Amino acid sequence: MEQQMDAHQELETIAALLPDVTAIRRDIHAHPELAYEEHRTAGIVEQVLRGLGFEVATGIGGTGVVGTLRRGTSRRSVGLRADMDALGFQEETGLPHRSTVDGKFHGCGHDGHTAMLLGAARHIAASVEFDGVVHFIFQPAEEGLGGAKAMIDDGLFERFACDEVYAVHNWPDLPAGHFQTRSGPIMAAADRFEIVITGKGGHAALPHQTPDAILAAADLVLQLNTIVARRVPASETAVLSVTMVQAGSAHNVIPAEVRVIGTVRSFEPAVQDRIEVSLRAMVAGTARSHEVDVAVVYDRYYPATVNAPSCADRALAAAALIPGVNSSPAPVPAFTSEDFSFMLEAKPGAYCWLGQGAGEGSPALHNPHYDFNDAVSGTGIAWFANIVRLSLGAPLEEGGAKEMGAQ
């Protein structure tokens, strides 16, 4: 009962921080910055961390910031990560704290992630007992440009040793405050392909005089959509989507060039290999049958996000220690991608979803009407604090987790 009361008291302590956390979140939201441009956001992060007395390093991987809090004598260490970048499209929420920058918008909730981790830094510094080192990692450029890899290449884990690393992402598909994660893959690998088909171009009334790059592209698009169904084992999971076909400038001209662009999502390297080999074979076959030239760029830009089993268990246990919060294993991974995958390739750790809970039909991530739900910030802060306790604190006594609400 005493542990249960302590957990409730902690939520009251965190609640006192939330007005400041919300103000920071909405300020960042109103001033979005794209990948590697997060100078203002990084400045806010640096100012808060220095104000807490942390060791602070800036400019890591471009605009990344790391704040370090040491306590006790243990050399054990844990990394807590948030992403800072916005997306390049127009917000349509009409909210008082809406973006003030045309064509830039925090449409994925990274403003909320940054504010939650700053709130967690303040709470952990003031109220959480642990023995070891906590690194608060604020990462640039998650949205497709690999800021996590940039930080790692810039010596992140050599300079700031982490035995484990954790991150949380808001998730509109889950009820507010509900946590999910799973052992193994939780987010897909992301590949991008661009196929350039080149004929000669010519008059649309005389198609026999020129190889038809558009016809070749149409044939190829149909073939590509058979890869997952016919080249990938039914026991595996993958998605291939053609998302752009670019060609032509006049109704009576057969264009000389067509671009076919798309994405592939998968969870296993062997499946990833099989899809790329199949795609290249289909492209080569199309070139021969239509007498066109082809060029393929196939970019595996993010690997799958794969949780270490023990860390996934710890992530769920940290959520279960929060009174009134539900946590459960995610039944399936998501086909969206995440560059925290690079950190999980370098270190064991886990990536967790925190329910946004705005209701059925509410805006999804990357939607112009999306906004982060500030009501879940306290839950996220408590989760980060419990990760530190479970990673760097004294082991829980048998039955302690149950007494604090673990499920």
C-alpha positions in Angstrom: 0.0 0.0 0.0 2.9 2.4 0.8 4.4 1.8 -2.7 1.0 2.4 -4.3 0.7 5.7 -2.4 4.2 6.7 -3.5 3.3 6.1 -7.1 0.2 8.3 -6.8 2.2 11.0 -5.0 4.7 10.9 -7.9 1.9 11.6 -10.4 0.9 14.6 -8.3 4.5 15.9 -8.4 4.6 15.4 -12.1 1.3 17.2 -12.5 2.8 20.3 -11.0 5.4 20.3 -13.9 2.8 19.9 -16.7 1.9 23.6 -17.2 5.6 24.3 -18.0 5.9 21.2 -20.1 2.8 22.1 -22.1 4.1 25.7 -22.6 7.4 24.4 -24.0 5.6 21.9 -26.2 3.3 24.5 -27.7 6.1 27.0 -28.2 8.1 24.3 -30.1 5.0 23.5 -32.1 4.5 27.1 -33.1 8.1 27.3 -34.3 8.7 24.1 -36.2 12.1 23.3 -37.7 12.9 20.7 -40.3 15.7 18.1 -40.3 19.1 19.5 -39.2 17.6 23.0 -38.9 16.5 22.5 -35.2 18.7 25.3 -33.9 16.0 27.1 -32.0 14.6 23.8 -30.5 18.1 22.6 -29.6 18.7 26.0 -27.9 15.5 25.5 -25.8 16.7 22.0 -24.8 20.2 23.2 -24.0 18.8 26.1 -21.8 16.6 23.8 -19.8 19.3 21.1 -19.3 21.9 23.6 -18.2 19.4 25.2 -15.9 19.1 21.8 -14.2 22.8 21.6 -13.8 23.4 18.8 -16.3 26.5 18.2 -18.3 25.4 19.3 -21.8 26.9 18.6 -25.2 25.6 20.2 -28.4 26.1 19.9 -32.1 26.1 16.1 -32.1 25.2 14.8 -35.5 24.4 18.3 -36.6 21.9 19.8 -34.1 21.7 17.0 -31.5 21.9 17.6 -27.8 22.8 15.3 -25.0 22.3 16.1 -21.3 24.0 13.9 -18.7 22.9 13.3 -15.1 25.2 11.3 -12.8 24.3 10.0 -9.4 26.0 7.5 -7.0 29.0 5.4 -8.0 27.8 2.8 -10.4 29.0 2.9 -14.0 25.7 1.5 -15.3 24.1 3.8 -17.8 20.9 4.3 -19.8 19.9 6.5 -22.7 16.5 8.2 -23.1 15.8 9.6 -26.5 13.4 12.1 -28.1 13.3 13.4 -31.7 13.0 17.2 -32.4 12.3 17.7 -36.1 9.1 18.8 -37.8 7.5 17.8 -41.1 7.5 19.8 -44.4 3.8 20.4 -45.0 1.1 22.9 -44.0 -0.8 22.7 -40.7 -4.6 23.1 -40.9 -5.6 22.8 -37.2 -6.4 26.5 -36.6 -5.2 26.1 -33.0 -3.8 29.1 -31.0 -0.4 27.5 -30.9 -0.4 26.5 -34.6 2.7 26.7 -36.7 3.9 30.2 -37.5 6.0 28.9 -40.4 4.4 28.2 -43.7 5.0 24.7 -45.0 6.4 23.4 -41.7 4.4 21.6 -39.0 4.9 19.3 -36.1 2.5 16.7 -37.6 4.1 13.7 -35.9 4.3 14.8 -32.3 8.1 15.3 -32.0 7.3 18.6 -30.2 5.5 16.4 -27.5 8.4 13.9 -27.3 10.9 16.7 -26.8 8.8 18.4 -24.1 8.1 15.1 -22.3 11.8 14.2 -22.1 12.6 17.7 -20.8 9.9 17.3 -18.2 11.4 13.9 -17.4 14.8 15.4 -17.0 13.5 17.9 -14.5 11.5 15.2 -12.6 14.3 12.6 -12.5 16.8 15.2 -11.3 14.6 16.3 -8.5 12.7 13.2 -7.4 14.2 9.9 -8.7 16.7 7.9 -6.8 19.2 5.8 -8.9 22.8 4.8 -9.0 24.5 5.3 -12.4 24.3 7.6 -15.4 21.3 8.9 -17.4 21.9 10.4 -20.9 19.0 12.5 -22.2 19.4 12.3 -26.0 17.6 14.9 -28.2 18.0 13.8 -31.8 17.6 15.8 -35.0 16.3 14.6 -38.4 14.2 11.6 -37.7 11.8 12.2 -40.6 13.7 10.4 -43.3 17.2 11.8 -43.0 18.7 9.6 -40.4 19.5 11.9 -37.5 20.0 8.9 -35.2 22.7 7.5 -37.5 24.3 11.0 -37.8 24.6 11.1 -34.0 26.0 7.6 -33.8 28.5 8.4 -36.6 29.5 11.5 -34.6 30.5 9.3 -31.7 27.2 9.3 -29.6 27.8 6.0 -27.8 31.6 6.4 -27.6 31.1 9.8 -25.8 28.0 8.8 -23.9 28.1 5.1 -23.0 24.7 3.6 -22.8 24.1 0.0 -21.6 20.5 0.3 -22.9 18.5 3.0 -24.8 14.8 3.7 -24.8 12.3 5.9 -26.7 8.6 6.5 -26.8 6.3 7.7 -29.6 2.8 9.0 -29.3 0.3 6.6 -31.0 -3.2 7.9 -32.0 -4.5 4.4 -32.6 -4.3 3.6 -28.8 -6.4 4.9 -25.9 -4.8 7.8 -24.1 -2.0 6.7 -21.8 -2.1 3.1 -22.9 1.4 1.7 -23.6 2.3 -1.0 -26.1 5.5 -2.6 -27.3 6.8 -6.0 -28.2 9.9 -8.2 -28.3 11.6 -8.2 -31.7 10.5 -6.0 -34.6 8.0 -3.2 -33.8 8.6 -0.9 -36.8 9.4 -1.8 -40.4 12.6 -1.3 -42.4 12.0 1.4 -45.0 13.4 1.2 -48.5 12.9 3.7 -51.3 13.2 2.8 -55.0 13.4 5.0 -58.1 13.3 3.5 -61.5 14.1 5.6 -64.6 12.8 4.2 -67.9 14.2 5.8 -71.0 12.9 5.4 -74.5 13.4 7.8 -77.5 10.2 9.9 -77.3 8.1 10.6 -80.3 4.7 11.5 -81.8 1.7 9.9 -80.1 0.2 9.2 -83.5 3.2 7.2 -84.5 3.9 4.8 -81.6 5.5 2.2 -83.8 8.5 4.6 -84.4 9.6 4.8 -80.7 9.8 2.5 -77.7 7.0 3.6 -75.4 8.4 4.3 -71.9 4.9 4.9 -70.5 3.7 1.5 -71.7 6.8 -0.1 -70.2 6.2 1.8 -66.9 2.5 0.6 -66.8 3.6 -3.0 -67.4 6.3 -2.7 -64.7 3.9 -1.2 -62.1 1.6 -4.2 -62.5 4.5 -6.6 -62.1 5.9 -4.9 -59.0 2.6 -5.3 -57.3 2.9 -9.1 -57.6 6.3 -9.3 -55.7 4.9 -9.5 -52.2 2.1 -12.0 -53.2 4.3 -14.2 -55.3 8.0 -13.8 -54.3 7.7 -13.4 -50.5 6.8 -16.5 -48.4 3.2 -16.3 -47.1 4.6 -16.7 -43.5 6.4 -13.4 -43.9 5.1 -9.8 -44.0 6.0 -7.0 -46.3 4.5 -4.1 -48.3 5.5 -2.7 -51.7 3.8 0.5 -52.9 4.3 2.4 -56.1 3.6 6.0 -55.0 4.7 8.2 -57.9 4.8 7.8 -61.7 6.2 10.9 -63.4 6.2 11.5 -67.2 5.0 13.6 -70.0 4.2 17.2 -70.8 1.8 17.1 -73.8 -1.2 15.0 -74.8 0.3 14.2 -78.2 3.9 13.3 -77.2 5.2 10.0 -76.1 7.7 11.0 -73.4 11.3 9.8 -73.6 11.5 9.3 -69.9 9.3 7.9 -67.1 10.1 7.7 -63.4 8.5 5.1 -61.2 9.1 5.7 -57.4 7.9 3.9 -54.4 8.6 2.3 -51.0 9.1 -1.2 -49.6 8.5 -2.1 -45.9 9.6 -5.3 -44.3 10.9 -6.7 -41.0 13.4 -9.4 -41.9 16.7 -8.8 -43.9 16.1 -12.0 -45.9 12.8 -10.7 -47.1 14.3 -7.3 -47.8 16.9 -9.0 -50.0 14.4 -11.1 -51.8 12.2 -8.1 -52.7 15.2 -6.0 -54.0 16.4 -8.9 -56.1 12.9 -9.5 -57.5 12.5 -5.8 -58.3 15.7 -5.6 -60.2 14.9 -8.8 -62.1 11.5 -7.4 -63.1 13.1 -4.1 -64.2 15.6 -5.9 -66.3 12.9 -8.0 -67.9 10.8 -4.9 -68.7 13.8 -3.3 -70.4 14.3 -6.3 -72.7 10.6 -6.8 -73.6 10.0 -3.1 -74.3 13.4 -2.2 -75.7 13.9 0.6 -73.3 16.8 1.5 -71.1 16.4 1.4 -67.3 18.3 2.6 -64.2 17.5 1.6 -60.6 18.3 3.4 -57.4 17.3 1.2 -54.4 18.0 2.9 -51.0 17.6 1.0 -47.7 17.4 4.1 -45.7 16.1 2.8 -42.3 16.5 -0.7 -40.9 13.7 -2.4 -39.0 13.2 -1.2 -35.4 13.9 -4.3 -33.3 13.5 -4.4 -29.5 15.7 -6.5 -27.3 13.3 -9.0 -25.4 14.5 -8.0 -21.9 14.2 -4.3 -22.7 10.7 -4.7 -24.2 9.7 -6.4 -20.9 11.3 -3.6 -19.0 9.4 -1.0 -21.0 6.1 -2.7 -20.3 7.0 -3.1 -16.6 7.8 0.6 -16.4 4.4 1.5 -17.8 2.6 -1.0 -15.4 4.1 0.8 -12.4 2.1 3.9 -13.3 -1.3 3.9 -11.4 -4.3 3.8 -13.7 -2.2 3.1 -16.8 -2.7 0.0 -19.0 0.1 -1.7 -20.8 0.1 -4.7 -23.2 2.3 -6.4 -25.7 1.7 -5.0 -29.2 0.0 -7.8 -31.2 1.7 -6.9 -34.5 4.5 -4.5 -35.5 3.7 -1.4 -37.6 4.7 -0.9 -41.2 5.8 2.7 -40.5 9.5 3.2 -39.9 11.7 4.9 -37.3 15.4 5.8 -37.3 15.6 4.9 -33.6 16.3 1.6 -35.4 20.0 2.7 -35.8 20.3 3.1 -32.0 18.8 -0.3 -31.4 21.3 -1.8 -33.9 24.1 -0.3 -31.8 22.7 -0.9 -28.3 20.0 -3.1 -26.7 16.8 -1.2 -25.9 13.2 -0.8 -26.7 10.8 1.5 -28.5 7.4 2.0 -27.0 4.0 3.4 -28.2 2.1 5.8 -25.9 -1.6 6.1 -26.7 -2.7 9.5 -27.9 -6.4 8.7 -27.5 -8.1 11.4 -29.3 -11.0 9.2 -30.3 -12.2 7.3 -33.4 -11.7 9.1 -36.6 -9.2 11.5 -35.0 -6.3 12.8 -37.1 -3.5 10.3 -37.6 0.2 11.1 -37.6 1.3 13.1 -40.6 -2.2 14.6 -41.0 -2.6 18.4 -41.4 -5.2 18.4 -38.6 -3.0 16.4 -36.1 -1.9 17.8 -32.7 -0.1 16.1 -29.9 -2.3 15.4 -26.9 -0.8 17.3 -23.9 -2.9 15.2 -21.5 -0.6 12.2 -21.9 2.6 14.1 -21.1 2.6 13.3 -17.4 2.2 9.6 -18.3 5.2 9.8 -20.6 7.3 11.5 -17.9 6.4 8.8 -15.3 7.4 6.1 -17.8 10.8 7.7 -18.4 11.3 7.9 -14.6 10.4 4.2 -14.1 12.8 3.2 -16.9 15.5 4.9 -14.9 14.4 3.2 -11.7 14.2 -0.3 -13.3 17.6 0.2 -15.1 19.6 1.9 -12.5 17.8 1.6 -9.2 17.8 -1.2 -6.6 16.0 -4.3 -7.8 12.3 -4.4 -6.8 11.5 -6.8 -4.0 9.5 -9.8 -5.1 5.9 -8.8 -5.5 6.7 -5.1 -5.5 5.7 -4.6 -9.2 2.4 -6.2 -8.5 1.8 -4.0 -5.5 2.4 -0.9 -7.7 -0.1 -2.0 -10.3 1.8 -4.2 -12.7 -0.4 -6.3 -14.9 
